[in-house]
């Protein structure tokens, strides 16, 4: 028996096998590369502007990389150093003056016990001085192991940043040619490929404008608010607010609401009221009114889909998932839209 087109089948088998092996080789670099692609798209107008004057692709791309490092990387390292310093200060204060922490814990548990119906939860067992102080002592004793884990994470972060910058440099120069080559190899029609590219561009703009900028703004306001009201580790809680802001629609309220209530329960009524009022009147206003104006119609996904994409992306890809998740989900939605357009006639017939 003679198999027709044997050479074609053999070629595609080899092609798929090599592609699978190449995927596993490139897998550690995919997320930094994707982030570099997002940044290259955002910074491409600045690169084109510099290229008109400098006439040198390498120099223009290098200057944009330096600009990005000053805008993104340097502030991240400064913030991380401040957060680590605050954590070390809290550990040192506990070791030198544990009495202050005992009084605070006592006031907190007493305030909880005074709340109606809360006695059913037995707060004296849930929150006791002995259990919390024991946990803090255990944390301080194991701080060395925790710091070692942090340093290992920093090493991995530096490696990912290096890959990202390396990719970013070349994507600024060759990014358009790479997109053209992918479009050439894709069997999809050009109009559908344009839909996918437009969806990628829109979700990228929405992620940067509606998530990162608002997260930074809310984190800055939160840090200043906590600093003014005397909350311990204001920068640390501000960073938590910035991270929590990527989770729509709850957002940074996951941080400032418990902090405000906790401040009230500790007996600092005025400070707690200020935190809650600023959270409701200012921080929530930013999330509910400023975000739609910044994002506009860039992301045409349902808020529930955005929530699932963000949380699922973070669970699957880590911190970078709040960018990667919505992008992948938007492409998923776009592909199904293409399917609905391409097979509209058959779908209409089948659904009669």
C-alpha positions in Angstrom: 0.0 0.0 0.0 1.3 3.4 -1.0 0.6 6.3 1.3 -0.2 9.5 -0.6 1.6 12.7 0.4 3.8 10.8 2.8 6.5 13.5 2.7 3.9 16.1 3.8 2.8 14.0 6.7 6.3 13.3 7.7 7.2 17.0 7.6 4.3 18.0 9.8 5.1 15.3 12.3 8.7 16.5 12.6 7.5 20.1 12.7 5.1 19.5 15.6 7.6 17.4 17.5 10.4 20.1 17.1 7.9 22.8 18.1 6.9 21.0 21.3 10.6 20.6 22.2 11.2 24.3 21.4 8.3 25.3 23.6 9.8 23.6 26.6 13.2 25.2 25.9 11.7 28.6 25.6 9.1 28.3 28.4 11.1 30.0 31.1 11.4 33.1 28.9 7.9 33.3 27.6 6.4 35.6 30.3 9.4 38.1 30.3 9.1 38.1 26.5 5.4 38.8 26.5 5.9 41.6 29.0 8.6 43.0 26.8 6.2 42.8 23.8 3.6 44.8 25.8 6.2 47.4 26.7 7.6 47.6 23.2 4.1 48.3 21.9 3.7 51.1 24.5 7.1 52.7 23.9 7.2 52.3 20.1 6.0 55.9 19.5 8.9 57.2 21.7 11.3 54.9 19.8 10.1 56.1 16.4 10.5 59.7 17.6 14.1 59.2 18.7 14.9 57.3 15.5 13.9 60.2 13.3 16.6 62.4 15.0 19.3 59.9 15.8 19.0 57.8 12.7 20.5 54.8 14.6 18.3 51.9 15.7 20.6 50.5 18.4 21.2 53.9 20.0 17.5 54.8 20.0 16.4 51.5 21.4 19.2 51.7 24.1 18.0 55.1 25.2 14.4 53.9 25.4 15.6 50.9 27.5 17.4 53.3 29.8 14.3 55.5 30.1 12.2 52.4 31.0 14.7 51.4 33.6 14.4 54.8 35.2 10.6 54.8 35.1 9.9 51.2 36.2 12.9 49.3 37.6 14.5 52.0 39.8 11.3 52.8 41.7 10.6 49.1 42.2 14.0 48.6 43.9 13.6 51.7 46.0 10.1 50.6 47.2 11.3 47.0 48.0 14.2 48.4 50.1 11.7 50.6 52.0 9.3 47.7 52.6 12.1 45.4 53.8 13.3 48.2 56.1 9.9 48.6 57.6 9.5 44.9 58.2 12.9 44.8 59.9 11.9 47.8 62.1 8.7 46.0 63.2 10.7 42.9 64.2 13.3 45.0 66.0 10.6 46.9 67.9 8.9 43.7 68.9 12.1 42.2 70.2 13.1 45.3 72.2 9.6 46.4 73.5 7.1 43.5 73.4 4.9 45.2 76.0 3.6 47.7 73.5 2.4 44.8 71.2 0.8 43.0 74.2 -1.2 46.1 75.1 -2.3 46.6 71.4 -3.4 43.0 71.2 -5.3 43.2 74.4 -7.1 46.4 73.3 -7.9 44.7 69.9 -9.3 41.5 71.4 -11.2 43.5 74.0 -12.9 45.6 71.3 -13.8 42.5 69.4 -15.3 40.9 72.5 -17.5 44.0 73.0 -19.1 43.6 69.6 -22.6 42.1 69.5 -22.8 38.5 68.6 -19.0 38.2 68.3 -18.8 36.2 71.5 -20.1 33.2 69.6 -16.8 33.1 67.8 -14.9 32.9 71.1 -12.4 35.7 70.3 -10.3 34.9 73.4 -9.3 31.7 71.6 -9.0 33.2 68.1 -7.0 36.3 69.2 -5.0 35.9 72.3 -1.8 37.6 73.4 -0.1 34.3 73.9 -0.9 32.9 70.5 -0.1 36.1 68.6 3.1 36.8 70.5 4.2 33.2 69.9 3.5 33.5 66.2 5.5 36.8 66.0 8.4 35.2 67.9 8.3 32.3 65.5 8.3 34.7 62.6 11.3 36.6 63.9 13.2 33.5 64.7 12.6 32.2 61.2 13.3 35.6 59.6 16.6 34.3 58.3 14.9 31.5 56.3 12.3 34.0 55.1 15.0 36.5 53.9 16.8 33.6 52.1 13.6 32.9 50.2 13.2 36.6 49.4 16.8 36.8 48.1 16.2 33.7 45.9 13.1 35.4 44.6 15.1 38.6 43.9 17.7 36.5 41.9 14.9 35.1 39.8 13.4 38.5 39.4 16.8 40.0 38.2 17.1 37.1 35.7 13.6 37.8 34.4 14.3 41.5 34.2 17.5 40.8 32.2 15.5 38.7 29.7 12.8 41.3 29.5 15.2 44.1 28.7 17.1 42.0 26.2 13.9 41.2 24.4 12.6 44.7 24.7 15.7 46.1 23.0 15.3 43.9 20.0 11.5 44.1 19.8 11.7 47.9 19.5 14.0 47.4 16.4 12.5 44.3 14.8 9.0 44.1 16.4 7.1 45.2 13.3 8.9 42.8 11.1 8.2 40.0 13.6 4.5 40.8 13.5 4.5 40.8 9.7 6.3 37.4 9.6 3.8 35.9 12.1 0.9 37.3 9.9 2.5 35.8 6.8 2.8 32.3 8.4 -0.7 32.4 9.9 -3.4 30.8 7.7 -6.0 33.2 9.1 -7.2 36.0 6.8 -5.6 39.4 7.3 -8.9 40.9 8.5 -9.0 38.4 11.3 -5.4 38.8 12.2 -6.0 42.6 12.4 -8.9 41.8 14.9 -6.4 39.9 17.1 -3.8 42.6 16.9 -6.3 45.3 17.7 -7.6 43.3 20.6 -4.0 42.9 21.9 -3.4 46.6 21.6 -6.6 47.6 23.3 -6.2 45.2 26.3 -2.6 46.4 26.6 -3.7 50.0 26.8 -6.5 49.1 29.2 -4.2 47.2 31.5 -1.6 49.9 31.7 -4.0 52.8 32.1 -6.7 51.2 34.1 -4.6 48.9 36.3 -1.1 50.1 36.8 -1.6 53.8 36.8 -4.6 53.6 39.1 -2.8 51.0 41.3 0.1 53.3 41.7 -2.2 56.3 42.5 -4.2 54.3 45.1 -1.0 52.9 46.7 0.5 56.4 47.0 -2.7 57.9 48.5 -2.9 54.9 50.9 0.7 55.2 52.0 0.3 58.9 52.7 -3.0 58.2 54.5 -1.5 55.5 56.7 1.5 57.6 57.4 -0.7 60.6 58.5 -2.9 58.4 60.8 0.1 56.6 62.4 -0.5 53.1 61.0 2.5 50.8 61.3 4.4 50.2 58.1 2.5 52.6 55.8 4.6 51.9 52.8 4.0 48.1 53.2 0.3 48.6 53.4 0.4 51.0 50.4 2.2 48.4 48.3 -0.5 45.9 49.4 -3.2 48.4 48.2 -1.4 48.7 44.9 -1.3 45.0 44.4 -4.9 44.5 45.5 -6.1 47.2 43.1 -5.6 44.8 40.2 -8.6 42.7 41.4 -11.8 44.3 40.1 -14.2 45.4 41.5 -13.1 45.0 45.1 -9.6 46.4 44.6 -7.7 48.2 47.3 -10.7 48.0 49.6 -9.3 44.6 50.6 -6.6 46.6 52.5 -7.9 49.9 53.6 -11.2 48.6 55.0 -9.6 46.0 57.4 -6.9 48.6 58.4 -9.5 51.2 59.1 -11.7 48.8 61.2 -8.6 47.4 63.0 -7.5 51.0 63.9 -11.0 51.6 65.3 -10.8 48.4 67.4 -7.4 49.4 68.7 -9.1 52.4 70.2 -7.9 55.0 67.7 -11.4 56.2 66.8 -10.4 59.4 65.0 -7.7 57.9 62.9 -9.9 54.9 62.0 -12.8 57.2 60.9 -10.4 59.2 58.8 -9.1 56.1 57.0 -12.6 54.8 56.3 -13.8 58.2 55.1 -10.8 58.8 52.8 -11.2 55.2 51.5 -14.9 55.7 50.7 -14.8 59.3 49.4 -11.4 59.4 47.6 -9.9 55.9 47.0 -13.2 54.3 45.9 -13.9 57.4 43.7 -10.7 56.8 41.9 -11.6 53.2 41.2 -15.2 53.7 40.3 -15.1 57.0 38.3 -11.5 57.6 37.1 -10.9 54.0 35.8 -13.8 54.1 33.2 -12.6 57.4 31.9 -9.0 56.2 31.6 -9.8 52.9 30.1 -12.8 54.0 28.0 -13.8 51.2 25.6 -10.3 49.7 25.3 -11.4 46.5 27.0 -14.7 45.3 25.8 -14.9 42.4 28.2 -17.5 41.9 30.9 -16.2 42.9 34.4 -16.8 39.4 35.6 -14.6 38.1 32.8 -11.9 40.6 33.7 -12.1 39.5 37.4 -11.6 35.8 36.4 -8.9 36.6 33.9 -6.9 38.7 36.5 -7.2 36.2 39.4 -6.6 33.2 37.1 -3.6 34.9 35.5 -2.1 35.6 38.9 -2.7 32.0 40.1 -1.1 30.6 36.9 1.7 33.0 36.1 2.4 34.8 39.4 2.5 38.6 39.7 2.9 39.1 36.0 -0.5 37.3 35.5 -2.5 40.5 36.1 -1.1 41.5 32.6 -0.8 38.1 31.0 -4.2 36.8 32.1 -6.4 39.6 30.6 -4.4 39.5 27.4 -4.8 35.8 26.9 -8.5 36.0 27.8 -9.1 38.9 25.4 -7.5 36.8 22.6 -9.7 33.9 23.6 -12.8 36.1 23.2 -11.5 37.5 19.9 -11.0 34.0 18.5 -14.5 33.0 19.3 -15.7 36.3 17.7 -13.8 35.3 14.6 -15.4 31.9 14.7 -18.9 33.5 14.9 -18.1 35.7 11.9 -16.6 33.0 9.7 -19.3 30.4 10.4 -22.2 32.8 10.7 -24.2 31.2 7.9 -23.9 27.7 9.2 -24.7 28.9 12.7 -27.8 30.7 11.5 -28.9 27.5 9.7 -28.3 25.2 12.7 -30.1 27.5 15.1 -33.2 28.0 13.0 
